[in-house]
Amino acid sequence: MRKLVASFATGIIIAGAAATTVSAEEYEVKPGDNLWDIADEYNTTVDDLVDINELKSTVILPKQTLFINEMYEVEKGDTLIGISQKFDTTVEDLKDWNELDSDLLTIGQELKIQGVNVAEENKPATKVEKKETEEKEVNTQNTAKADKKEQEAKAEKTTKQTSDSDQKAEGKTISVTATAYTANCDGCSGVTSTGVDLNKNPDAKVIAVDPNVIPLGSKVYVEGYGYATAADIGGAIKGNKIDLHVPNKDAAYDWGVRTVDVTVVE
């Protein structure tokens, strides 16, 4: 029974400056077929069939398409030595595969090339290859989207920082000595002179000021602290001094004593 279904052209492969015309034998698996019988009928090996078709096992299914051998069409100037070098094989193998008695070749003659996947780039993509290609495309698109979002976020942050700087520049800026305090201290009520209950609002951004320097109720920007309200006073807060409210004593100790710029925003 003739099992060869089709011989089709798989394209042109460039080797050096010459064009290499290659075709491939294609076989459709029939019920009851196995790789050993197919290999024997086409004078090849099971290992070559597995390699050429990138099979994960020797199990084959009816109607599955297998590539058997590559076929090379002899061109003007070709020799067995040159062809064997193109396909990384030997003259002896070429002669054996094609039952040649001499080294003479004719233009247009077809030579069987066994176990050499020379037309790989022209074979139809398998389902696995298509899936891998699709996954790569999706990953590339996702990476591009993530990069775009990151760039947009950086641009937004830069714009905000620029806006903040512009806002600070509009107000009066003075240099002060800044310390920090917490509402949780012995003898402290936790309520500022303007009535802000820091016990209920431990994260409130409040500073104690000398009202003669920074009016109570002013909105300010403190370098290293952020936006705050001048909502408290203190007996030791005179002149260019401020006291920053922080949630706990550890934060107060971490702040220590610093010289910072304070900008009165409004």
N, C-alpha and C positions, 0 to 999 in steps of 0.2 A: 504493500500500500504506500503510495507517495504521500509523505507527510509535510513536504515543503509547501508552505502556503504562499509566500510572497518573497520577492527580492526587490528591495526598494532603494532608491538613491537617498543617501542621508546628508548630502551636501558637499561642500568644498572645504578642505582643511589646508591651511597654508603651512608649508614646511620649507623654511628658508625663503628662496625667491620663487620656488616652483609651486604650482597648484597640484594637490594630491586628490585624485578622484577616488572616493571610497563608497562602497555599498555594503549592505549587510543582509544576511539571510535571516529570515524571521520565521519562527515556527509556532503554531498554535497547538497547545497541549490538548490531547484527546483523552477521553476516559480510559483508565488503565495504563496510561503512559507513566514512565518514571525516568529520572535523569540518566540512569545507567543505559537504558535502551536507546534513548535519544543520542547520547554521547557516542554509543557504538555505531549507530546508523550514520552519523555524520562525521565519523572518524575524528572525534575530539575526546575530551575527558570531562568527567563530572566536575572536577575542580575548575576547569576553564568555564564551563557553563555557569557555575555558581559565581565566579568572579566577574564575568562579562555582564551578567544580569543582576549583580549585587544582591543575590539571594541570601536571606538570613539562615535558611536551612535547606535541606534537599527535598522538602515537601513542595509539590507543585499541584496545581488545580486545573481541571478542564477549562478550556477557553483562555487560559493564561498565555500570554505571548512571550516567547523566549527568543533572544538573539543567539544565533548559532555561531556563525563565523563572519568575519569581515572579508569583503571582496575588494581587491584593488585592481583597477584597470590600468594596464601597462600603457605608458606614454612614450613619445619619441625620446630617445636618449636613455631610457631606463635600462638598468642592469640588475641582476639578482643581488649583487653586492650592495648597490645603492638602495634598493627596496628594503633589504634586510636591515640596513642602517636606519632607514626612516622609521621602521616599526620595531626597532630594538630586538631583532631576532637574528637567525643565522641563515646562510644560503642553503645549508643542508636541510633545515626545517622547511624552508620554502619549497624545495624540490620534493621533499617527502610528502608534505601536505597536498601538493598539486601533481604528484606522480610524474615529475619531470625527469627525462633521461639525459637532458643536456642543459647548458646554461643559456641557450638561445631563447629569446623572447620576441613576440610580435606585438606591434601596436594594436591596442584594443583588447588584447588577451586579458582575461580575468584570472587573478591569482587569489587563492583562498588564504586568509591570514587567521590562523587559529589562536585563540586565547589572548588576542591583543585588542584592547578596547579603543581602537583608533578613532571611532566615530562617536565617542562618548558625548561630546558636546552637542552633537546633532540628534541624539536619541530623544524621543518624547520624554518629558519629565514624568517621573513616577509620582504617585499620590503623596508619598513621604516627602519627596523633593519639593513638590508644590506647596505642601503644608509648611515645610521649613522656610521656603521663600516668603510665603505669606506672613509667617511669624516674624521673620526678619524685617519685613516692610512695616508691620504693625509696631514692632519695637523701635524702629527708626522714627516713625511718626510720633510715638509716645515720648521718645527722648527729645524730639524737636519741640513738642508742645511743652514739656517740662522746662526746657531751656528758655522758651519764650516767656513762660510764667515767671521764672526766676528773674529774667531780665526786666520784666515789667514791674516785679516787686521791688527790685533794686532801684529802678528809675523812680518809682513812687516814693520810696524811702528817701532818696536823694532830694526829690522835689519837696517833701515834707520838711526835711532838715533845712533846706534852703529857705523855705517859707518861715520856719521857726526863727532862723537867723535874722531874716528880714524883719520879723515882728519884734524881736528883741532890740534890734537897731533903732526902732522907732521910739523906744522909751529912754528914760534917763538911766544910765548905768553908773554904779558906784562900786568901789572895791571895799569889802568888809571882812572882818574876822568872824568866822562862823563856828559855833559850837552846836551840840545837839542835846536834846532832852527828851524824856518820856513822861507820860502822864502817870505812870505807875511808880511813884516815888513817895517816901515818907513825908507827910504833911502836904502833899499835892492834892488838890481837889479834882484835877483832871478837866476842869472847865476853864477856857481862856477868858481873858478880860472882856472879850466881845461876845461871850456866851456859847462858844463852840464846845460841845461835850466830847472830849477826846477819848473818854472811856467807851463811849458808844461808837466812835469813829476812829479806831486805832490807826487806820491807814490815811487819815486826813493829812493833806499837805498844808501845814500851818507853820508860820515862823513868828517868833517874838521879836519886836523891833523897838527902836527909839522913835516914837511918833514925830519927834522934831526932824528926824532924818527921812524916815519912810512913814507916811501917814497910815494909820490903822484902816483896814478895809482895802488897802491897795492889792492889786493883782501883780505878782512879781514872777520873774524867772530867775532861779538861783542856779548858778553853775554847779553841776554835779548832783543837783537835787531835783530840779525840774520846776514846773509851774506850781505856785503856792499862793496862799493868802496871808497878808500881814494881819493876824487876828489876835495877837497876844503881846504883852509887854513883860518886862522883868526888871527887878531892882538892879541887876548887874549889866543890863543891856542899855548902854549909853553910847551915843555917837555912832560911829560906823561899826557896830556890832549887831549880830543877829543870833538867834537860837532856833535851831530847826527841830520840829517835832518828828520823832521816829517811833515805830511801834514798840520797841523794847530796849532794854539797857545794852544788850549786845550790839545792837545797831548804833546806839549812841557812842559806845566805846570805839567801834570801828570807824565812826566819823572823826572823832577826836577834835582837833582844832585846825581849821583851814582858813586860808585867805582865798576868797572867791569873789566873783563879780555878781552883782545883783542888778537886774534890769527891772525898773518899774514899768509894767506894761500899761496899767490903767489905774 
